[in-house]
Amino acid sequence: MSRPSEIDRSFAALTPEFMLDALEAAGLRGDGRLLQLNSFENRVIQVHLEDGPEFTGVAVAKFYRPGRWTDAQILEEHAFAAELAEAEVPVAAPWKLGGSTLRHEQGQRFAVTARQGGRGPELEDPDVLRWIGRLLGRLHNVGRQRPFKHRLRWADAEPARAARDLLVELEAVPLEIRPAWLDVVNRCITAIEEAFANVPDLQCLRLHGDCHPGNILWTPDKGPHFVDLDDAVTGPAVQDLWMLLSGDALSMRLQFGHVLDGYETVADFDARELALIEPLRTIRMIHHSAWLARRWGDPAFPLAFPWFGTPNYWNDQVAKLREQIEAMRAPSTAPDMPAPVEEEYKFWDE
């Protein structure tokens, strides 16, 4: 595989001392206690703050990977979080520090939020699923109020085409597998285009964008709240619904029904979007491969994903994408039975 075109400037400068100094320059004095949180895409730390004039307690600081988002894209995400918080949708909205929610320090960019406690939701509980559905409906009601201008759009086959082109550019797929892989990816893109074309006048809105269970925390007294809007995108509402499902087909049918029961108490849902679940999942699968290839210059990635780039990995991708073609083109007799989110295709904070 060729070296990624977007060379990671990594996070070598992000020593504990650097991060504490950056926070202090923003008016937040840490007491020295730092905990690195799970995140491959960014560097995220929990920091205990000393008493100050405005912000105290335990905070979470996210240092953004250089080159991934523009300032305008990050600030648009922050503004969306602020709108949600204003509408009393429980999210972690960044603090305004020195006039902006996005801070710059020696070439690094970061934002800080209050720590949000909680555990993973019990997705086997119908009441929990309905509560999450209501919360997503409220989030989407805010998302419909105005459009994103700078964030990415997941409402057609373009993300899959961009991921394919990057993987070709980086020569990520082994030469002997490349023809079969390129053939199946191109057929997937055609099927994705057809699926979206079959839903005319599709309403797109601002979304969480990465709404798997790992990005939802639960507290017994307050219920669910969302974390990590880093992948907020424009797209159809179903993009934020299908990733909550897991298990066999019957389990997913029941789960989706409970989520929709809650969602439709506060927001309308276009049932035609159910036919977009498999196309959206296919986009995510291709995008995930491109994400790994793009990040391969970061030493953390070969350690965490040693199987990526091997012939077995790419042969498996060819087989899975062929299955996705069949899934996308199958008659929509049971659209409430989407495929589950495999751990492999979560964005990991991203």
WOKA-V44718 format. One record per residue. RES is the residue in one letter. PHI is phi in radians with two decimals (none if undefined). PSI is psi in degrees with one decimal (999 if undefined). D_FIRST is the distance of its C-alpha to the first C-alpha in Angstrom with 2 decimals. Layout:
res:RES phi:PHI psi:PSI d_first:D_FIRST
res:RES phi:PHI psi:PSI d_first:D_FIRST
//
This chain:
res:M phi:none psi:133.6 d_first:0.00
res:S phi:-1.15 psi:155.0 d_first:3.79
res:R phi:-1.15 psi:138.2 d_first:6.47
res:P phi:-0.93 psi:142.4 d_first:8.44
res:S phi:-1.22 psi:-27.2 d_first:11.29
res:E phi:-1.73 psi:86.0 d_first:13.75
res:I phi:-1.14 psi:128.5 d_first:13.75
res:D phi:-1.16 psi:123.9 d_first:15.74
res:R phi:-1.37 psi:5.8 d_first:19.07
res:S phi:0.89 psi:-161.6 d_first:19.16
res:F phi:-2.23 psi:34.8 d_first:22.63
res:A phi:-1.06 psi:-30.0 d_first:23.58
res:A phi:-1.35 psi:-10.1 d_first:26.80
res:L phi:-1.53 psi:64.5 d_first:27.77
res:T phi:-1.33 psi:161.1 d_first:29.98
res:P phi:-0.94 psi:-38.2 d_first:32.94
res:E phi:-1.14 psi:-42.0 d_first:35.19
res:F phi:-1.07 psi:-45.9 d_first:33.26
res:M phi:-1.15 psi:-41.0 d_first:33.28
res:L phi:-1.13 psi:-39.7 d_first:36.98
res:D phi:-1.14 psi:-39.6 d_first:37.81
res:A phi:-1.12 psi:-40.7 d_first:36.04
res:L phi:-1.17 psi:-39.7 d_first:37.99
res:E phi:-1.14 psi:-36.9 d_first:41.18
res:A phi:-1.11 psi:-24.1 d_first:40.74
res:A phi:-1.57 psi:3.4 d_first:40.68
res:G phi:1.64 psi:12.2 d_first:43.90
res:L phi:-2.04 psi:110.2 d_first:42.57
res:R phi:-1.69 psi:114.5 d_first:43.56
res:G phi:-1.42 psi:154.0 d_first:41.84
res:D phi:-1.62 psi:8.3 d_first:43.80
res:G phi:1.79 psi:-13.4 d_first:40.89
res:R phi:-1.54 psi:114.5 d_first:39.82
res:L phi:-2.18 psi:144.5 d_first:36.14
res:L phi:-2.38 psi:119.9 d_first:34.04
res:Q phi:-1.37 psi:129.0 d_first:30.32
res:L phi:-1.69 psi:160.1 d_first:29.71
res:N phi:-1.17 psi:115.6 d_first:26.82
res:S phi:-2.92 psi:121.3 d_first:24.25
res:F phi:-1.50 psi:-36.2 d_first:20.50
res:E phi:-1.34 psi:-43.3 d_first:20.48
res:N phi:-2.06 psi:179.5 d_first:23.48
res:R phi:-1.94 psi:119.1 d_first:25.62
res:V phi:-2.17 psi:127.6 d_first:28.83
res:I phi:-2.24 psi:148.8 d_first:31.85
res:Q phi:-1.72 psi:132.2 d_first:35.33
res:V phi:-2.33 psi:136.8 d_first:37.97
res:H phi:-1.57 psi:126.7 d_first:41.71
res:L phi:-1.74 psi:142.7 d_first:43.69
res:E phi:-1.29 psi:161.1 d_first:47.02
res:D phi:-1.00 psi:132.7 d_first:49.87
res:G phi:-2.41 psi:-179.4 d_first:49.61
res:P phi:-1.24 psi:-22.6 d_first:51.46
res:E phi:-2.32 psi:-55.3 d_first:49.21
res:F phi:-1.93 psi:127.6 d_first:46.24
res:T phi:-2.41 psi:176.1 d_first:46.71
res:G phi:1.61 psi:-145.1 d_first:45.53
res:V phi:-1.90 psi:128.5 d_first:41.99
res:A phi:-2.13 psi:164.7 d_first:39.24
res:V phi:-2.12 psi:123.2 d_first:35.52
res:A phi:-1.90 psi:129.1 d_first:33.53
res:K phi:-1.94 psi:119.4 d_first:30.12
res:F phi:-1.72 psi:118.0 d_first:28.10
res:Y phi:-1.35 psi:140.7 d_first:25.70
res:R phi:-1.08 psi:127.2 d_first:22.06
res:P phi:-1.02 psi:136.5 d_first:22.14
res:G phi:1.49 psi:-7.8 d_first:21.07
res:R phi:-1.35 psi:-53.7 d_first:20.89
res:W phi:-2.05 psi:151.9 d_first:24.44
res:T phi:-1.38 psi:164.2 d_first:27.04
res:D phi:-1.01 psi:-40.6 d_first:30.39
res:A phi:-1.09 psi:-39.1 d_first:31.99
res:Q phi:-1.17 psi:-41.2 d_first:29.73
res:I phi:-1.16 psi:-45.2 d_first:30.38
res:L phi:-1.13 psi:-32.0 d_first:34.08
res:E phi:-1.19 psi:-38.6 d_first:34.30
res:E phi:-1.06 psi:-45.0 d_first:32.98
res:H phi:-1.08 psi:-41.0 d_first:35.57
res:A phi:-1.13 psi:-37.9 d_first:38.30
res:F phi:-1.10 psi:-44.4 d_first:37.58
res:A phi:-1.05 psi:-40.4 d_first:37.88
res:A phi:-1.13 psi:-40.6 d_first:41.13
res:E phi:-1.08 psi:-42.8 d_first:42.48
res:L phi:-1.10 psi:-44.1 d_first:41.79
res:A phi:-1.09 psi:-39.4 d_first:43.50
res:E phi:-1.10 psi:-33.2 d_first:46.41
res:A phi:-1.50 psi:9.0 d_first:46.76
res:E phi:1.11 psi:29.0 d_first:46.85
res:V phi:-1.51 psi:120.5 d_first:43.62
res:P phi:-1.24 psi:105.0 d_first:42.42
res:V phi:-2.42 psi:164.7 d_first:39.17
res:A phi:-1.62 psi:100.6 d_first:38.10
res:A phi:-1.61 psi:135.4 d_first:38.76
res:P phi:-1.10 psi:146.3 d_first:37.78
res:W phi:-1.32 psi:148.7 d_first:40.69
res:K phi:-1.53 psi:118.6 d_first:41.82
res:L phi:-2.11 psi:114.3 d_first:41.75
res:G phi:1.12 psi:33.5 d_first:43.44
res:G phi:1.65 psi:-5.9 d_first:43.57
res:S phi:-2.57 psi:152.0 d_first:40.01
res:T phi:-1.45 psi:-12.5 d_first:37.85
res:L phi:-1.96 psi:119.9 d_first:34.81
res:R phi:-1.83 psi:146.7 d_first:35.14
res:H phi:-2.04 psi:135.6 d_first:33.42
res:E phi:-2.58 psi:107.5 d_first:33.44
res:Q phi:0.89 psi:47.7 d_first:31.90
res:G phi:1.52 psi:-9.6 d_first:28.92
res:Q phi:-1.75 psi:150.1 d_first:28.43
res:R phi:-2.12 psi:142.0 d_first:29.72
res:F phi:-2.65 psi:161.8 d_first:31.33
res:A phi:-2.42 psi:158.1 d_first:33.81
res:V phi:-2.29 psi:137.0 d_first:36.24
res:T phi:-2.26 psi:164.7 d_first:37.88
res:A phi:-1.19 psi:147.4 d_first:40.47
res:R phi:-1.17 psi:134.2 d_first:39.27
res:Q phi:-1.91 psi:111.8 d_first:39.51
res:G phi:-1.43 psi:173.7 d_first:40.52
res:G phi:2.41 psi:177.4 d_first:40.43
res:R phi:-2.25 psi:174.8 d_first:38.80
res:G phi:-1.16 psi:145.2 d_first:36.92
res:P phi:-1.25 psi:151.0 d_first:39.15
res:E phi:-1.47 psi:91.6 d_first:40.79
res:L phi:-1.33 psi:-3.0 d_first:39.36
res:E phi:-1.45 psi:-11.5 d_first:41.68
res:D phi:-1.60 psi:116.7 d_first:44.63
res:P phi:-1.00 psi:-36.0 d_first:45.67
res:D phi:-1.13 psi:-37.5 d_first:47.33
res:V phi:-1.13 psi:-44.2 d_first:44.14
res:L phi:-1.11 psi:-41.1 d_first:42.22
res:R phi:-1.14 psi:-37.7 d_first:45.00
res:W phi:-1.12 psi:-44.5 d_first:45.02
res:I phi:-1.09 psi:-39.2 d_first:41.30
res:G phi:-1.06 psi:-43.7 d_first:41.92
res:R phi:-1.08 psi:-40.7 d_first:44.72
res:L phi:-1.13 psi:-41.7 d_first:42.60
res:L phi:-1.12 psi:-38.0 d_first:39.83
res:G phi:-1.07 psi:-41.3 d_first:42.59
res:R phi:-1.16 psi:-41.5 d_first:43.88
res:L phi:-1.04 psi:-43.5 d_first:40.46
res:H phi:-1.22 psi:-31.7 d_first:40.05
res:N phi:-1.07 psi:-38.5 d_first:43.56
res:V phi:-1.21 psi:-40.8 d_first:42.59
res:G phi:-1.06 psi:-27.7 d_first:39.33
res:R phi:-1.38 psi:-11.3 d_first:41.41
res:Q phi:-1.25 psi:-28.5 d_first:43.59
res:R phi:-2.77 psi:160.1 d_first:41.38
res:P phi:-1.59 psi:159.4 d_first:37.91
res:F phi:-1.31 psi:145.8 d_first:34.83
res:K phi:-1.85 psi:-23.7 d_first:34.30
res:H phi:-2.13 psi:-21.0 d_first:30.95
res:R phi:-1.26 psi:164.0 d_first:29.08
res:L phi:-1.20 psi:162.9 d_first:26.57
res:R phi:-2.13 psi:123.8 d_first:28.06
res:W phi:-1.98 psi:71.8 d_first:27.22
res:A phi:-2.38 psi:16.3 d_first:29.86
res:D phi:-2.90 psi:-165.2 d_first:28.17
res:A phi:-1.49 psi:-0.3 d_first:24.91
res:E phi:-1.00 psi:-43.2 d_first:23.50
res:P phi:-1.04 psi:-35.6 d_first:21.28
res:A phi:-1.21 psi:-41.0 d_first:19.66
res:R phi:-1.10 psi:-43.2 d_first:19.25
res:A phi:-1.10 psi:-40.5 d_first:17.75
res:A phi:-1.15 psi:-43.0 d_first:15.18
res:R phi:-1.02 psi:-46.8 d_first:14.39
res:D phi:-1.12 psi:-37.5 d_first:14.17
res:L phi:-1.15 psi:-44.4 d_first:11.79
res:L phi:-1.10 psi:-35.5 d_first:9.28
res:V phi:-1.19 psi:-44.8 d_first:9.94
res:E phi:-1.04 psi:-41.5 d_first:9.78
res:L phi:-1.44 psi:-2.9 d_first:6.35
res:E phi:0.90 psi:44.8 d_first:5.30
res:A phi:-1.30 psi:-30.4 d_first:4.56
res:V phi:-1.54 psi:130.5 d_first:7.16
res:P phi:-0.95 psi:144.5 d_first:7.61
res:L phi:-0.97 psi:-39.6 d_first:9.81
res:E phi:-1.28 psi:-17.8 d_first:12.88
res:I phi:-1.80 psi:-16.3 d_first:12.84
res:R phi:-0.99 psi:-44.3 d_first:11.92
res:P phi:-1.05 psi:-44.2 d_first:15.64
res:A phi:-1.17 psi:-41.1 d_first:17.13
res:W phi:-1.13 psi:-45.9 d_first:14.98
res:L phi:-1.13 psi:-37.4 d_first:15.65
res:D phi:-1.09 psi:-47.0 d_first:19.24
res:V phi:-1.24 psi:-35.5 d_first:19.87
res:V phi:-1.14 psi:-42.5 d_first:18.40
res:N phi:-1.12 psi:-38.1 d_first:20.60
res:R phi:-1.19 psi:-35.5 d_first:23.52
res:C phi:-1.07 psi:-44.9 d_first:23.03
res:I phi:-1.08 psi:-40.8 d_first:23.20
res:T phi:-1.08 psi:-43.5 d_first:26.35
res:A phi:-1.14 psi:-37.5 d_first:27.88
res:I phi:-1.11 psi:-45.9 d_first:27.20
res:E phi:-1.03 psi:-42.8 d_first:28.88
res:E phi:-1.12 psi:-40.7 d_first:31.78
res:A phi:-1.10 psi:-45.0 d_first:32.26
res:F phi:-1.20 psi:-34.7 d_first:32.60
res:A phi:-1.14 psi:-25.3 d_first:34.82
res:N phi:-1.44 psi:1.2 d_first:37.06
res:V phi:-2.13 psi:76.4 d_first:37.84
res:P phi:-1.18 psi:153.9 d_first:39.63
res:D phi:1.00 psi:38.3 d_first:40.74
res:L phi:-1.14 psi:128.0 d_first:38.22
res:Q phi:-1.49 psi:124.9 d_first:39.07
res:C phi:-1.97 psi:151.0 d_first:36.19
res:L phi:-2.62 psi:173.2 d_first:36.69
res:R phi:-1.27 psi:132.1 d_first:35.19
res:L phi:-2.16 psi:161.8 d_first:33.53
res:H phi:-1.05 psi:-48.0 d_first:32.37
res:G phi:1.63 psi:-23.2 d_first:29.04
res:D phi:-2.48 psi:53.5 d_first:27.78
res:C phi:-1.56 psi:59.5 d_first:30.97
res:H phi:-1.57 psi:164.8 d_first:30.03
res:P phi:-0.99 psi:-26.2 d_first:32.59
res:G phi:-1.17 psi:-17.1 d_first:30.80
res:N phi:-1.78 psi:16.9 d_first:31.68
res:I phi:-2.18 psi:126.3 d_first:35.34
res:L phi:-1.95 psi:148.7 d_first:37.71
res:W phi:-2.16 psi:134.1 d_first:41.17
res:T phi:-2.14 psi:141.8 d_first:44.38
res:P phi:-1.04 psi:-33.4 d_first:47.55
res:D phi:-1.50 psi:-30.2 d_first:49.74
res:K phi:-1.96 psi:-9.3 d_first:47.55
res:G phi:1.37 psi:-147.1 d_first:45.21
res:P phi:-1.48 psi:151.3 d_first:41.63
res:H phi:-2.53 psi:153.8 d_first:39.94
res:F phi:-1.63 psi:145.7 d_first:36.53
res:V phi:-2.21 psi:157.7 d_first:34.06
res:D phi:1.12 psi:84.5 d_first:30.93
res:L phi:-1.61 psi:20.8 d_first:31.07
res:D phi:-1.05 psi:-27.1 d_first:27.78
res:D phi:-1.85 psi:24.6 d_first:26.40
res:A phi:-0.98 psi:132.3 d_first:29.68
res:V phi:-2.44 psi:171.7 d_first:29.30
res:T phi:-1.64 psi:134.2 d_first:31.60
res:G phi:-3.13 psi:-176.0 d_first:31.88
res:P phi:-1.32 psi:153.6 d_first:34.31
res:A phi:-1.00 psi:-34.1 d_first:36.11
res:V phi:-1.09 psi:-21.2 d_first:34.74
res:Q phi:-1.01 psi:-33.1 d_first:31.28
res:D phi:-1.54 psi:-3.9 d_first:32.97
res:L phi:-1.77 psi:-40.8 d_first:34.82
res:W phi:-1.22 psi:-25.3 d_first:32.61
res:M phi:-1.30 psi:-7.6 d_first:30.36
res:L phi:-1.40 psi:-11.0 d_first:33.47
res:L phi:-1.65 psi:148.9 d_first:33.90
res:S phi:-2.75 psi:167.0 d_first:33.11
res:G phi:1.68 psi:-163.7 d_first:34.62
res:D phi:-1.38 psi:178.0 d_first:35.94
res:A phi:-1.07 psi:-41.7 d_first:37.09
res:L phi:-1.13 psi:-42.7 d_first:40.64
res:S phi:-1.07 psi:-43.0 d_first:39.62
res:M phi:-1.19 psi:-36.0 d_first:37.43
res:R phi:-1.06 psi:-44.8 d_first:40.26
res:L phi:-1.16 psi:-43.6 d_first:42.65
res:Q phi:-1.05 psi:-46.4 d_first:40.34
res:F phi:-1.13 psi:-37.0 d_first:39.67
res:G phi:-1.08 psi:-41.5 d_first:43.38
res:H phi:-1.17 psi:-42.5 d_first:44.24
res:V phi:-1.06 psi:-44.7 d_first:41.71
res:L phi:-1.16 psi:-35.8 d_first:43.12
res:D phi:-0.97 psi:-44.6 d_first:46.65
res:G phi:-1.25 psi:-43.9 d_first:46.04
res:Y phi:-1.03 psi:-45.1 d_first:44.04
res:E phi:-1.37 psi:-1.7 d_first:46.71
res:T phi:-1.35 psi:-18.1 d_first:49.46
res:V phi:-2.21 psi:-15.4 d_first:48.19
res:A phi:-2.59 psi:153.4 d_first:45.98
res:D phi:-1.43 psi:147.3 d_first:45.80
res:F phi:-2.24 psi:129.2 d_first:42.94
res:D phi:-1.46 psi:109.0 d_first:42.19
res:A phi:-1.08 psi:-20.0 d_first:41.91
res:R phi:-1.10 psi:-25.4 d_first:40.01
res:E phi:-1.17 psi:-16.3 d_first:36.94
res:L phi:-1.05 psi:-30.6 d_first:36.72
res:A phi:-1.24 psi:-7.9 d_first:35.22
res:L phi:-1.69 psi:-2.0 d_first:32.25
res:I phi:-1.08 psi:-51.2 d_first:31.18
res:E phi:-1.17 psi:-40.6 d_first:28.87
res:P phi:-1.02 psi:-42.2 d_first:27.36
res:L phi:-1.15 psi:-38.0 d_first:26.72
res:R phi:-1.14 psi:-39.0 d_first:25.20
res:T phi:-1.12 psi:-43.0 d_first:22.85
res:I phi:-0.98 psi:-44.7 d_first:21.82
res:R phi:-1.12 psi:-38.6 d_first:21.16
res:M phi:-1.09 psi:-46.9 d_first:18.98
res:I phi:-1.17 psi:-40.9 d_first:16.64
res:H phi:-1.06 psi:-38.7 d_first:16.90
res:H phi:-1.09 psi:-43.5 d_first:16.07
res:S phi:-1.06 psi:-41.9 d_first:12.61
res:A phi:-1.16 psi:-37.1 d_first:12.02
res:W phi:-1.06 psi:-45.9 d_first:13.73
res:L phi:-1.11 psi:-42.2 d_first:11.57
res:A phi:-1.11 psi:-41.0 d_first:8.31
res:R phi:-1.14 psi:-32.7 d_first:10.62
res:R phi:-1.64 psi:5.7 d_first:12.04
res:W phi:-1.14 psi:-17.9 d_first:9.36
res:G phi:-1.33 psi:-11.0 d_first:10.91
res:D phi:-1.48 psi:120.2 d_first:14.13
res:P phi:-1.00 psi:-21.8 d_first:14.95
res:A phi:-1.18 psi:-27.2 d_first:16.83
res:F phi:-1.32 psi:-47.2 d_first:14.02
res:P phi:-1.03 psi:-30.8 d_first:12.44
res:L phi:-1.25 psi:-39.2 d_first:16.15
res:A phi:-1.46 psi:-28.9 d_first:17.25
res:F phi:-2.22 psi:61.5 d_first:14.64
res:P phi:-1.12 psi:-21.5 d_first:13.63
res:W phi:-1.39 psi:-15.3 d_first:13.41
res:F phi:-1.18 psi:138.6 d_first:10.67
res:G phi:1.56 psi:-8.7 d_first:7.60
res:T phi:-1.35 psi:156.8 d_first:10.05
res:P phi:-0.98 psi:-37.0 d_first:11.72
res:N phi:-1.08 psi:-40.9 d_first:14.75
res:Y phi:-1.05 psi:-49.0 d_first:13.39
res:W phi:-1.27 psi:-35.4 d_first:12.39
res:N phi:-1.09 psi:-38.3 d_first:15.63
res:D phi:-1.13 psi:-39.5 d_first:17.50
res:Q phi:-1.10 psi:-41.5 d_first:16.33
res:V phi:-1.03 psi:-45.6 d_first:17.56
res:A phi:-1.12 psi:-44.3 d_first:20.79
res:K phi:-1.17 psi:-38.4 d_first:21.38
res:L phi:-1.23 psi:-31.8 d_first:20.88
res:R phi:-1.11 psi:-39.5 d_first:23.30
res:E phi:-1.11 psi:-36.6 d_first:25.71
res:Q phi:-1.15 psi:-34.2 d_first:25.38
res:I phi:-1.06 psi:-43.9 d_first:26.46
res:E phi:-1.14 psi:-40.5 d_first:29.53
res:A phi:-1.14 psi:-38.8 d_first:30.18
res:M phi:-1.24 psi:-29.0 d_first:30.05
res:R phi:-1.76 psi:-0.2 d_first:32.37
res:A phi:-1.19 psi:148.4 d_first:34.76
res:P phi:-1.00 psi:139.0 d_first:38.27
res:S phi:-1.45 psi:62.1 d_first:38.69
res:T phi:-1.47 psi:-24.1 d_first:41.47
res:A phi:-2.42 psi:66.5 d_first:40.33
res:P phi:-1.18 psi:-10.3 d_first:38.21
res:D phi:-1.61 psi:20.8 d_first:38.93
res:M phi:-2.17 psi:62.8 d_first:36.80
res:P phi:-1.26 psi:165.2 d_first:33.17
res:A phi:-1.27 psi:151.4 d_first:30.33
res:P phi:-1.29 psi:163.5 d_first:29.82
res:V phi:-1.42 psi:117.1 d_first:27.16
res:E phi:-1.39 psi:147.3 d_first:24.90
res:E phi:-0.94 psi:-32.7 d_first:24.05
res:E phi:-1.06 psi:-28.8 d_first:20.35
res:Y phi:-1.81 psi:9.4 d_first:20.79
res:K phi:-1.30 psi:159.2 d_first:22.88
res:F phi:-1.58 psi:-2.8 d_first:21.71
res:W phi:0.98 psi:48.6 d_first:22.73
res:D phi:1.84 psi:-41.4 d_first:24.97
res:E phi:0.05 psi:999 d_first:22.66
//
